[in-house]
């Protein structure tokens, strides 16, 4: 073959999962499910007030350059629950339909609209805790929702947040260890 030098060894498709990625994804899903099955989520009903003011059920407008203004709204917390069928006493606020699990719809200016509605059609971005409307709505709209969010977020340790967190801690930790042990750490 003329272009043999351009091939990657044992890679058929760049999108193929590796054993490592499959194990990582499944371990994360196992912990997510187990924590939720033990009640690791909070339900936000309408109305739900915050401890320090504010209303947890009200969604706020998001300025996302990928969408038109008024198209993306988010809750006060991310990582919304879409799973159902837990064995704990309290259940999350999700539909029990296997075809379309998750949040059943949103309220716009007091009226309820399911995701397939002709005027206020939308879908839910569960990891980010966002409602994305099919087309922009008025930015002065009052958008609210009843939803559940996961209390604990289980994510891979190589996420950008953790890399930044570790870099920020490296110097203070090395200084602290030096002070406590009287020696430096290399690495």
C-alpha positions as CSV (number, residue, x, y, z in Angstrom):
1,X,0.0,0.0,0.0
2,X,1.4,3.4,-1.0
3,X,0.3,5.4,2.1
4,X,1.2,2.8,4.7
5,X,3.4,5.3,6.5
6,X,0.3,7.5,7.1
7,X,-1.6,4.8,9.0
8,X,-1.9,4.5,12.8
9,X,-1.1,1.1,14.1
10,X,-4.2,-0.8,15.3
11,X,-6.5,2.2,14.9
12,X,-9.4,1.5,12.6
13,X,-11.6,4.5,13.6
14,X,-10.5,7.4,15.8
15,X,-14.0,7.3,17.5
16,X,-13.6,3.7,18.6
17,X,-13.7,3.2,22.4
18,X,-10.7,1.7,24.1
19,X,-10.8,-0.6,27.0
20,X,-9.6,2.2,29.2
21,X,-12.3,4.6,28.1
22,X,-15.0,1.9,28.5
23,X,-13.8,1.1,32.0
24,X,-13.7,4.7,33.0
25,X,-17.1,5.5,31.6
26,X,-18.7,2.5,33.3
27,X,-17.1,3.1,36.7
28,X,-18.3,6.7,36.5
29,X,-21.8,5.6,35.6
30,X,-21.8,2.9,38.4
31,X,-20.9,5.6,41.0
32,X,-23.5,8.0,39.6
33,X,-26.2,5.4,39.8
34,X,-25.2,4.1,43.2
35,X,-25.1,7.6,44.7
36,X,-28.5,8.5,43.2
37,X,-30.0,5.1,44.3
38,X,-29.0,6.0,47.8
39,X,-30.8,9.4,47.6
40,X,-27.9,11.5,46.4
41,X,-30.1,14.1,44.6
42,X,-32.3,17.0,45.4
43,X,-35.8,17.8,44.1
44,X,-36.6,21.4,43.1
45,X,-40.3,22.0,43.0
46,X,-42.2,25.2,42.2
47,X,-41.7,27.2,44.3
48,X,-38.4,26.4,46.0
49,X,-36.6,29.3,47.8
50,X,-32.8,29.4,48.4
51,X,-31.3,29.5,51.9
52,X,-29.9,33.0,51.2
53,X,-32.7,34.3,49.0
54,X,-33.5,33.7,45.4
55,X,-35.7,31.0,43.8
56,X,-34.1,27.7,42.9
57,X,-36.8,26.9,40.4
58,X,-36.3,30.0,38.3
59,X,-34.0,29.6,35.3
60,X,-31.6,32.3,34.2
61,X,-30.8,33.5,30.7
62,X,-27.5,32.2,29.4
63,X,-25.2,34.1,27.0
64,X,-24.0,31.3,24.8
65,X,-22.4,32.4,21.5
66,X,-23.5,29.1,19.8
67,X,-27.2,30.1,20.2
68,X,-29.4,33.2,19.7
69,X,-30.1,35.4,22.7
70,X,-33.1,34.0,24.6
71,X,-32.6,30.4,23.4
72,X,-30.6,29.0,26.4
73,X,-31.7,29.1,30.0
74,X,-30.1,27.4,33.0
75,X,-30.8,26.3,36.5
76,X,-28.8,27.3,39.6
77,X,-27.1,23.8,39.5
78,X,-25.9,21.6,36.7
79,X,-26.0,17.8,36.4
80,X,-29.8,17.3,36.3
81,X,-31.3,13.9,36.8
82,X,-32.8,12.1,33.9
83,X,-32.7,8.5,35.3
84,X,-35.7,6.9,37.0
85,X,-36.5,3.6,38.7
86,X,-34.4,4.1,41.8
87,X,-34.9,1.9,44.8
88,X,-34.8,4.8,47.4
89,X,-37.9,6.1,49.1
90,X,-37.9,9.6,47.5
91,X,-37.9,9.6,43.7
92,X,-36.4,12.3,41.4
93,X,-38.7,14.6,39.5
94,X,-38.5,12.8,36.1
95,X,-41.1,11.2,33.9
96,X,-41.3,7.4,34.1
97,X,-41.6,6.9,30.4
98,X,-38.8,4.9,29.0
99,X,-39.0,6.5,25.6
100,X,-38.4,10.0,27.0
101,X,-37.1,10.0,30.6
102,X,-36.2,13.2,32.4
103,X,-37.8,16.6,32.9
104,X,-41.3,16.6,31.4
105,X,-41.3,20.2,30.3
106,X,-40.8,23.9,31.4
107,X,-43.0,26.8,32.4
108,X,-42.8,29.9,30.3
109,X,-44.6,33.0,31.8
110,X,-46.7,30.6,34.0
111,X,-47.8,28.2,31.2
112,X,-46.5,24.6,31.0
113,X,-44.9,23.4,27.8
114,X,-43.6,19.9,27.1
115,X,-40.5,19.5,25.0
116,X,-42.4,18.8,21.8
117,X,-44.6,21.9,22.0
118,X,-45.0,23.9,18.7
119,X,-44.3,27.3,20.2
120,X,-41.9,26.5,23.0
121,X,-40.2,23.4,21.8
122,X,-37.0,22.6,23.6
123,X,-34.6,19.9,24.8
124,X,-32.7,19.5,28.1
125,X,-28.9,19.6,28.4
126,X,-28.8,17.5,31.6
127,X,-25.1,17.7,32.3
128,X,-25.1,21.5,32.2
129,X,-28.6,21.9,33.7
130,X,-29.9,23.9,30.8
131,X,-33.1,24.2,28.7
132,X,-32.4,24.9,25.1
133,X,-35.4,26.2,23.1
134,X,-35.7,25.3,19.4
135,X,-35.9,29.1,18.7
136,X,-35.2,32.1,20.9
137,X,-37.9,33.4,23.3
138,X,-38.2,36.8,24.8
139,X,-35.3,37.5,27.1
140,X,-37.8,39.0,29.6
141,X,-39.7,35.7,29.9
142,X,-40.1,34.0,33.2
143,X,-38.8,30.5,32.7
144,X,-39.1,28.0,35.5
145,X,-38.9,24.2,35.9
146,X,-39.3,21.4,38.3
147,X,-36.2,19.2,38.2
148,X,-33.8,17.2,40.3
149,X,-30.1,17.6,40.4
150,X,-27.4,15.2,41.5
151,X,-25.8,16.0,44.8
152,X,-22.4,14.6,43.9
153,X,-20.8,15.0,40.4
154,X,-18.7,12.0,39.5
155,X,-16.4,13.0,36.6
156,X,-13.0,11.8,35.2
157,X,-10.0,13.1,37.1
158,X,-8.4,14.4,33.9
159,X,-11.1,17.0,33.4
160,X,-9.7,20.5,32.9
161,X,-11.0,21.7,36.3
162,X,-8.9,19.1,38.1
163,X,-5.8,19.8,36.0
164,X,-6.1,23.5,36.9
165,X,-6.9,22.6,40.6
166,X,-3.8,20.4,40.8
167,X,-1.5,23.0,39.2
168,X,-2.8,25.7,41.6
169,X,-2.2,23.4,44.6
170,X,1.2,22.0,43.6
171,X,3.3,25.0,44.8
172,X,1.4,25.6,48.1
173,X,1.5,21.9,48.9
174,X,5.2,21.6,48.1
175,X,5.9,24.6,50.4
176,X,3.7,23.1,53.2
177,X,5.4,19.7,52.9
178,X,8.8,21.3,53.0
179,X,7.8,23.2,56.1
180,X,6.4,20.1,57.8
181,X,9.1,17.6,56.8
182,X,12.1,19.9,56.5
183,X,12.8,18.5,53.0
184,X,11.8,19.2,49.5
185,X,9.9,16.9,47.1
186,X,11.1,16.5,43.5
187,X,8.8,15.6,40.8
